[in-house]
Amino acid sequence: MNERVEKVFKDIFEIDIVYENASFGSISEWDSFSHINLMMQLEEEFGVKISLSKSQELKTVEKITNFLTNEKCF
């Protein structure tokens, strides 16, 4: 997992460990409000725009990492 992605997750959800298979349902702090904050923080950290429809698809660490890889963010 990318260190910058991991840091964003730790900051947003105030957790110590981020698992590669983590998802919207597996992190209790990951609710609809924090999901919006997560998307905004990812946009800021990686200089990428995430559309509303795309943000609704990005509900796992793996999907987020794949999206950022495809956008050539790292």
DADAZI-V821694 format. One record per residue. N is the residue number from 1. SS is DSSP state (h for helix, s for strand, l for the rest). PHI is phi in whole degrees, -180 to 180 (* if undefined). NEAR is the number of other C-alpha atoms within 12 Angstrom. Layout:
# DADAZI-V821694
N,SS,PHI,NEAR
N,SS,PHI,NEAR
This chain:
# DADAZI-V821694
1,l,*,23
2,l,-66,21
3,h,-62,15
4,h,-69,22
5,h,-64,35
6,h,-59,28
7,h,-63,21
8,h,-60,32
9,h,-61,38
10,h,-62,22
11,h,-69,22
12,h,-68,26
13,h,-97,27
14,l,52,18
15,l,-122,18
16,l,-95,14
17,l,-127,19
18,l,-118,27
19,l,-90,19
20,l,-58,21
21,l,-95,18
22,l,-64,26
23,s,-146,23
24,l,-50,28
25,l,-87,15
26,l,-97,17
27,l,-109,27
28,l,-60,15
29,l,-77,22
30,l,-86,27
31,l,-114,18
32,h,-64,18
33,h,-69,14
34,h,-69,22
35,h,-65,31
36,h,-63,24
37,h,-62,22
38,h,-61,36
39,h,-63,37
40,h,-65,23
41,h,-68,26
42,h,-65,31
43,h,-59,24
44,h,-68,17
45,h,-65,22
46,h,-108,25
47,l,63,16
48,l,-126,23
49,l,-97,20
50,l,-118,25
51,l,-69,15
52,h,-59,13
53,h,-64,11
54,h,-68,17
55,h,-62,26
56,h,-71,18
57,h,-86,20
58,l,-88,27
59,l,-114,29
60,s,-139,28
61,h,-61,33
62,h,-61,23
63,h,-65,23
64,h,-65,38
65,h,-62,29
66,h,-62,21
67,h,-60,28
68,h,-66,29
69,h,-64,17
70,h,-63,12
71,l,-83,16
72,l,60,12
73,l,-84,21
74,l,-156,18
